[in-house]
């Protein structure tokens, strides 16, 4: 089997390629933005630069059975682009659909697209957890671009007979994680007194190893064809519990002050940090029963073990 992987130098891509090279009978073509940054044996590395509607994939798709598409413009907390949606569409939509069209013409059997839970929405506060068949409700330019890419991909697959698999992960954590999760790890290590002991929200997270394992399953599982899958550790956690677990991973006793979460929300509004506080105090849960039953799959890794390894 020959697999083309895009975004191989990214956080998820690096771990996925390390897992794929261990499989027997698998040949990997890895499309990197900058091929000089990696030297992995037993794979063909191709430098492609920025992904766009003008990218030519034909030579990389010769003999490819499965495409795993992870490359794209990532979610940006403080986006200073003049037109963020146009920037996201150029790469995440037009770039993705260009690859999908050429893949279908090259005879690729299955196209696995790593999307985002942001296609479902931003929060499950006051509602049931997100499901795979919920009506999409993206709110920001990143989520909108991922939804539009999903929609276009399904149209291409219906026209040309290529199978699609769409995976929508929430926050992914593991070795190499950055941004908010890394910042929280730093706070836990310092073990400063934090006013976060009263947050009783529920958040779904997914360990890097669990996401990689699901992607590997979707490469070959017959039931994955033309499906949308949500993924998580299947063990939701509050922000308070997360920081406590992180702190214990450093063999320290958590020091959290039980301030009511509605006070934190009010303060966030006053300081103009509503979005940040919503992520800190709000709910975002996903229901993965469809994923587990369809693929006979379940998460292998739990957050306590992963955090211990990170520490």
N, C-alpha and C positions, 0 to 999 in steps of 0.2 A: 504494500500500500504506500502511495506517495501523498504526502500532506504538505500544503503550503500554509505557513503561519505568518501573519503580518503582526507587527508590534512585538516582535520577539525580544527586543531589548528593554521592554517595559517591566514594570513590577510583576504583573501576572505572566507576561510572555516569557520572561527569563525562567520562571519556575516551571512553566508548561513545557518548554523545550528541554529542560533538564530531565523532565519525566518522560517525554516522548522518545528521547534518544536511547532510553533503556528498553524500549519495546522491540521485540524481534520482528523482522520483516517489514520495518517501517523506514521509509526514506523521507527526509525532511528538507524542504526548501524554506529558508527563513528570510523574509523580506524585512530589512532593517532600514531605518532612515539614514543611519550612518554605519556602514559595515565595518569601519575601522575600530569600533568600540568593543567588538566581541571576537573571540577566537575559540569557538566550540568545535571539537572534533566530530566527524561523521555527519555533518550536515552541510548543505550548500547554502552559503550566505550571499544574498543579493542586496546591493545598496539601491534604494529607490528614491531617496529624498522625501519631500513632502507628498502625501497622497492627495490627489485631486482628480477631477473629471478628465484630465488630460493624460493621466498615467497609462502607460502601455504595459499590460501584464502578460501578453501572449506567450513570450518566451519562457516565463516562469511557470506557466500553467500546463506545459506539455507533459502529458502522462499523469497529471495530478488527479487524485480520487476525491480528496476532501480539502476544503479551504477552511481555515480557522482564522477569522478576521477580528483582530483586537485593536489594530492601529486606529488612531483618530485623534481629534482634538478633545482633550480631557476637560472635565468640569473644572472651572476656574472660579475661585472664591471672589476675587476682586478683579473683574474683567474690565480692562480699560480700552477695549476695542471700540471704535466708533459705532459699529453695527455688529454686536456679538452674534446675533442669530445668523447673519450672512456668513460670518467667519466659521461658525459651527456647520452650517449647511454645506459650505464649499468642500469641507473635508469629510465630515461624518455622514452626509447624505450623498452628495455627488460623487465623492471618492469611493464610498462603499458600493453604490449602484454601478459605477463603472467597472469595478472589480467583479461584481456579481454577474453583470452582463457578459463580460469576457469569459468568466468561469463557465457559465452555462454554454457558451458557444464552443468552449474547449472540451466539453464533455465531462466536466466535474460532476460527480454524483451527489455530493452533499456540501452545503455551505453553512458553517457554524458561525453565527454572529453574536459577539459578546456585546450586549446592549446595556441597559441600566434599569434599576428599579424606579428611577425617576420618570420612566415612561408611565408607570402607574400613578405617580403623584409624589408629593413631598411629605405627606404625613398621614398616619392612621389614627390620630387623636380623635376620639369620639366616634369611631367606626370600627368595623371588623378588619382584620389583617388583609393586606392585598392578596388577591388570587390571580392565577395565570390568565383567567378569562374575564377579568374585570375590564370595563371600558377604559381605555387609556385616558389619562388626565395629566399630561406633562405641564409643568408650570414655567420652567426657565428655558432659556435658549438651548442648553445642553440636552435636557430631556426632550424638548420638541424635536431637535435634530435626530436623536436616537429613534424616536417614534416614526418620523418620516422615513428614516432609513429602513426600519422594519417593514413599513407599509410598502415601500418600493421593492424591497427584496422579495416579499411574498408575491407581488405582481410578476416579477421576472421569473421566479420559480414556477408559478402557475403557467406562464406562457411557454417556457422551455423545458419543463419537466425535471428541473433540478430540485432536490430536496433541501429544505431549509431547517435549521435548528436555531432558535433564538433563546439566549440565556440572559436573564435580568438579575444581576447580583446587587445586593445592597453594599454597604461599606465592607471592603475586603481588607483583612489585616494579616500580617505575617512578616517574615524576614524581608527587610527592604521597605516596609511601609513608611510613608511620610505623612505630611499634613497634620490633620487634627489628631489622629490616633497616636502619631509619634509625639506630638506635643503633650498629650495626656500621659504617655509613658514617662516623659521627662518630669512632669509634675508629680507623678506617683513616686518616682525615684527620690525626688527632693523631700517628699512627704510633708509638705507645708500644710498648715490648717486651711481647709477649703470649705466654703459655705454651700456644699453640695450634698449634704447628708440627707436632705429631705426630698430628693427627687425620686419619685416612684414611677417613672415612665417605663416603657418597654421598647427595646430596640433590637432588631434583627441584624446580626453581623454574619459574615462568612469568612472562615479561615481560608487562607490561600491554598492550603492543601486540599480542603474540601472542594473549592471551586475547580482546581486543576483535575481532581478526581472525577468530578461531574463532566467536565469537558472531554476527558478521555473516554468516559462511558458513552457520551453522545457521538463519538466518532464511529462506533461500530454497532450500537444498539438499534435494532430494527424499529423499535417503538418510538425512537427519537424523531423519526421522519415527520417533518412539517408540524413541529410542536413548539410551544413557548414554555420555558421552564423558569420558575423562580427558585432561588437557592439561598440557603442560610445554614447555620450550624444547628438549626432546629432547637435552639435553647436561648430564647430571648432574655435580655438582661437590661437592667436599668443603668442609667449613668452612674448613680451612686455605687451600685454593685460592681460595675466595670472598674471604677477607680479603686475600689477596695481590693478587687482581685489583682489588679496591677500592682498595688502597693504590697500585698502579701507575697507576690512573686519576687519582690526584692527583700523578703524576710523582714518586713517592717509592719508595724501595727498602724492601720489606717487612722487618719486624723481628720474626720469630716464633721463639720458643724451642721446640725439639722435645721437649716433655714427653710421655711416653706417655699416650694417651687414657684408659687404665684408671686411671691416677693421678688424672686429672681427675674421672672418674666416682666414684671412691672419696671424693674430697674433697667432691664435690657431695652425696653421701649424708650425710656427716658434718655438713655445713652446712645440711642440709634443703633443698637445691636440686636434688633428683633430677630433677624434670621439666624444669627449665631445662637441666641438663647432658645429659639424654637427647636434647633437641633439638639441642644443640650437637655432640654426639659420635655420635649414632645415625644410622641410615639411614632415609630415606623416599624411595623411588623409585616412579615410575609408568611403566607401559608404555603408550605412546600409539599403538602400531601399528594398533589397531582404529580410532582416530580418523583417522589418516592415510589408511588404505586405504579406509574407508567414505566419507570426504568428499573424497578426493583433495586433501588439505590437508597443509601442512607449516609449521612455524614460520618466520617471516620475520626475526625479530630474535634476536641473540645477546647474552649478558650483557656482553661487553666493550664493544659499541657502546652499549648502554643506559646502562652506568655512565659512559661518557665523556660522554654527553649530560647525565646527572644532575650530574656534576661541573661 
